Amino acid sequence: MDYFFQQLINGLVLGSIYGLIAIGYTMVYGIVGMINFAHGDIFMIGGFIALITFLVLVSIGLTFVPVILLLVLLVAMAVTALYGWTVERIAYRPLRQSFRLAPMLSAIGMSFVLSNFSQVSQGARVKPVPPIITGGYTLHDSGNFAVQLSNVQIVVVLTTVVLLAIFSYIVARTRFGRDMRACEQDQTMAALLGVDVDRTISMTFVIGAALAAVAGMMYLLYYGLVDFFMGFIAGIKAFTAAVLGGIGSLPGAMLGGLAIGLIETFWSAYFSVEYKDVAAFSILIIVLIFMPTGLLGRPEVEKV
Amino acid sequence: MAAPVPHPATADPSAGFGFILKKAVISALVALALFFLMIGIRTEAGPSGQLIYWTRFGELAAIVGAVFVGSIVIELLRRWIGPVGGVELPASVRGGFAVLGRLLAPALLIFALLVPVIFYHQRYLLDLAILVMTYVMLGWGLNIVVGLAGLLDLGYVAFYAVGAYSYALLAQSGLPFPHFIDTYPYVALDFLQLGQWAFWVLLPVSGLLAALWGVILGFPVLRLRGDYLAIVTLAFGEIIRLVILNWQDLTGGPNGISGIPLTPGEHGFAAMIGVPFSPTHRLVFLFYLILALALITNWVTIRLRRLPIGRAWEAMREDEVACRALGINITTTKLSAFAIGAMFGGFAGAFFATRQGFISPESFTFQESALVLAIVVLGGMGSQLGVALAALAMIGGFELFRGLDQYRMLVFGAVMVLLMIWRPRGLIGHRAPTVFLQKRTEISSSLVKEGHG
């Protein structure tokens, strides 16, 4: 039972990271109807920016950990958001009126550009960092197995919850959130009513990228390493999470992320570590076949 | 959070140099923010495992400068070339192009047939020619799925892998199940027993196995379209690769399978036709083999296109709902496209295993799928000649940049993006439906978009 609880904790932490990435997929899909294939690599870039910022801050003599973390978070979010904005501006905006496969293919190209850009600029080797947040609590000790809750896990979950609260507020209550939901429903009508559609779409990418940067930083804190290839697999899994939760639905994305995190962790714990990715991908296929609208999604009406 | 900078999509021609300069400055500032950390600071794991970093502000300045100048140049070029747009060529020139277009395919074919004669002494070029032909074949195979049937398949490399592994496993050990062979020894297809015919027996077997996997993939994705289909095929391709990677007993895991037998020299094809065996002759043989396989793919595609099934594929590509309304069986149409496309992928895989003599999961990554897809898209989705030229350009281009190995995929990705922006329908041209009603009504693009094609 203790083992189960430990896996539950690990799964929820991993799930929070997937959920943060999944929100970016689901928002973009909701508003422009495309799979932002490069989003996984945006997450990877976020991890790298966090790593470099952390390194620089430590080397200029900052030692107080909360300040370092806050600064790293802000810098990573800002710079990665700019990456998200640039990607949209260069690779997707010119294709908005193009045929349906064009943005998808362009996104695949962009994904290659981003991952190989970081390979070329930062080298192909895995970048390890020493544990930044140490310590933790032992929740329950049965003698042969102790359930641990580390401080990193607490930080990851808390940051996710706080950011989700802020983000939900933005979508539900602010002018931008209303614009976004309006564009999601009908871009032409929104434009007629004075919503700047281009700007709203740009902001969607910016917010998605900022959340992906948070996920990248959490990944860095939790696993203590980044590499240029981590965006691909994480991206597909987060997309799976978005689909599982019902693409276009924001709570669904978070829910799907948690589900994928739990499934992956339990699969690794009880079956086999080697096939954990196979399990995640199989779930993607199964969900799309039997539940194409996901857990919280609305059915898509087919127009002729 | 970075505020979006307003960039007017279409430059007002009346705006002067100030506007261009402003735009260039903004671009340079964005580039500076983007690259300051990623390029300006280089991290690396130091000798003791501790991360160290050093600065590269020179490179950073060079790149930001390049963005500044590039932005000005692009803006100037846009002003120069932009408004000219579609120039009507005089009739005589267009006629000339048409004649050239008709002659191009036979000319290429004759050239392909002569490649081993011309480059007999350049082993490297012969090898490259074989590689190009392999991709031409893969491109033509994927073209059936993507170009004709309009199903975006991002996991095509899975069938290539199935073909290669089927061939390698069967060629090495007969059937891959030892106790099965012990129990039913007469069923075992032993490579040595089959002698020089083994390749010819196992090639179709590999193709059929790949086709079977095509159907296995096809069934669950029957209801999916567009992006969802793409992501599921991608997941399928990854699953196949991960299983190959982890099923060590059967596939050798990351070490792959080596020592895949090819018809041996003394008893092989060369001996049969009385040619002395040599590495060069082997290459020549392999080249003609893949050329023949590719031409078969091409021929089958061209023939299928004229059969009801080919018409159904094209109709499905244009509008699936209308297709269903007209009574076309979508299930068989889709499955046959997947199966036939996969079969040719399997043939190519079997050939790849033979040529290399060694296969490992490394050769079947998503990048490979993307490369083949890029060839099909570059070739104009559906045009046979276009795909062949695109494969030549792509693989040839890759070889040219072999020295810049680490920049290769970077450039490849950038080319894919630029291609989608400038020529989304392919460089060479795209294949319109083979038959259509004489009277074509004008449909506005916004309506076309609704169809979720």
HADDOCK unambig.tbl for C-alpha pairs under 7 A between the chains (distance, minus, plus):
assign (segid A and resid 35 and name CA) (segid B and resid 227 and name CA) 6.77 0.50 0.50
assign (segid A and resid 49 and name CA) (segid B and resid 37 and name CA) 6.67 0.50 0.50
assign (segid A and resid 49 and name CA) (segid B and resid 38 and name CA) 6.95 0.50 0.50
assign (segid A and resid 52 and name CA) (segid B and resid 37 and name CA) 6.71 0.50 0.50
assign (segid A and resid 78 and name CA) (segid B and resid 1 and name CA) 4.71 0.50 0.50
assign (segid A and resid 78 and name CA) (segid B and resid 2 and name CA) 6.11 0.50 0.50
assign (segid A and resid 79 and name CA) (segid B and resid 33 and name CA) 6.92 0.50 0.50
assign (segid A and resid 79 and name CA) (segid B and resid 34 and name CA) 6.40 0.50 0.50
assign (segid A and resid 81 and name CA) (segid B and resid 1 and name CA) 6.70 0.50 0.50
assign (segid A and resid 81 and name CA) (segid B and resid 2 and name CA) 6.77 0.50 0.50
assign (segid A and resid 82 and name CA) (segid B and resid 2 and name CA) 5.97 0.50 0.50
assign (segid A and resid 82 and name CA) (segid B and resid 34 and name CA) 6.91 0.50 0.50
assign (segid A and resid 83 and name CA) (segid B and resid 34 and name CA) 6.63 0.50 0.50
assign (segid A and resid 91 and name CA) (segid B and resid 417 and name CA) 6.15 0.50 0.50
assign (segid A and resid 94 and name CA) (segid B and resid 421 and name CA) 6.36 0.50 0.50
assign (segid A and resid 95 and name CA) (segid B and resid 421 and name CA) 6.27 0.50 0.50
assign (segid A and resid 100 and name CA) (segid B and resid 453 and name CA) 6.67 0.50 0.50
assign (segid A and resid 102 and name CA) (segid B and resid 420 and name CA) 5.86 0.50 0.50
assign (segid A and resid 102 and name CA) (segid B and resid 424 and name CA) 6.29 0.50 0.50
assign (segid A and resid 106 and name CA) (segid B and resid 416 and name CA) 6.16 0.50 0.50
assign (segid A and resid 106 and name CA) (segid B and resid 417 and name CA) 4.50 0.50 0.50
assign (segid A and resid 106 and name CA) (segid B and resid 420 and name CA) 5.95 0.50 0.50
assign (segid A and resid 109 and name CA) (segid B and resid 413 and name CA) 3.92 0.50 0.50
assign (segid A and resid 109 and name CA) (segid B and resid 414 and name CA) 6.12 0.50 0.50
assign (segid A and resid 109 and name CA) (segid B and resid 416 and name CA) 5.12 0.50 0.50
assign (segid A and resid 109 and name CA) (segid B and resid 417 and name CA) 5.37 0.50 0.50
assign (segid A and resid 110 and name CA) (segid B and resid 413 and name CA) 5.90 0.50 0.50
assign (segid A and resid 110 and name CA) (segid B and resid 414 and name CA) 6.78 0.50 0.50
assign (segid A and resid 110 and name CA) (segid B and resid 417 and name CA) 6.50 0.50 0.50
assign (segid A and resid 112 and name CA) (segid B and resid 409 and name CA) 6.49 0.50 0.50
assign (segid A and resid 112 and name CA) (segid B and resid 410 and name CA) 6.20 0.50 0.50
assign (segid A and resid 112 and name CA) (segid B and resid 413 and name CA) 4.97 0.50 0.50
assign (segid A and resid 113 and name CA) (segid B and resid 410 and name CA) 4.74 0.50 0.50
assign (segid A and resid 113 and name CA) (segid B and resid 413 and name CA) 5.00 0.50 0.50
assign (segid A and resid 113 and name CA) (segid B and resid 414 and name CA) 6.07 0.50 0.50
assign (segid A and resid 116 and name CA) (segid B and resid 409 and name CA) 6.46 0.50 0.50
assign (segid A and resid 116 and name CA) (segid B and resid 410 and name CA) 5.29 0.50 0.50
assign (segid A and resid 117 and name CA) (segid B and resid 410 and name CA) 6.41 0.50 0.50
assign (segid A and resid 120 and name CA) (segid B and resid 406 and name CA) 6.62 0.50 0.50
assign (segid A and resid 121 and name CA) (segid B and resid 38 and name CA) 6.51 0.50 0.50
assign (segid A and resid 121 and name CA) (segid B and resid 39 and name CA) 5.66 0.50 0.50
assign (segid A and resid 122 and name CA) (segid B and resid 42 and name CA) 5.70 0.50 0.50
assign (segid A and resid 122 and name CA) (segid B and resid 43 and name CA) 6.20 0.50 0.50
assign (segid A and resid 127 and name CA) (segid B and resid 44 and name CA) 6.74 0.50 0.50
assign (segid A and resid 127 and name CA) (segid B and resid 45 and name CA) 6.17 0.50 0.50
assign (segid A and resid 128 and name CA) (segid B and resid 51 and name CA) 6.88 0.50 0.50
assign (segid A and resid 129 and name CA) (segid B and resid 51 and name CA) 6.67 0.50 0.50
assign (segid A and resid 274 and name CA) (segid B and resid 246 and name CA) 6.53 0.50 0.50
assign (segid A and resid 278 and name CA) (segid B and resid 239 and name CA) 5.38 0.50 0.50
assign (segid A and resid 278 and name CA) (segid B and resid 242 and name CA) 6.82 0.50 0.50
assign (segid A and resid 281 and name CA) (segid B and resid 235 and name CA) 5.53 0.50 0.50
assign (segid A and resid 281 and name CA) (segid B and resid 239 and name CA) 6.92 0.50 0.50
assign (segid A and resid 285 and name CA) (segid B and resid 232 and name CA) 5.89 0.50 0.50
assign (segid A and resid 289 and name CA) (segid B and resid 220 and name CA) 6.20 0.50 0.50
assign (segid A and resid 289 and name CA) (segid B and resid 221 and name CA) 6.92 0.50 0.50
assign (segid A and resid 303 and name CA) (segid B and resid 450 and name CA) 6.88 0.50 0.50
assign (segid A and resid 303 and name CA) (segid B and resid 451 and name CA) 6.65 0.50 0.50
assign (segid A and resid 304 and name CA) (segid B and resid 451 and name CA) 5.98 0.50 0.50
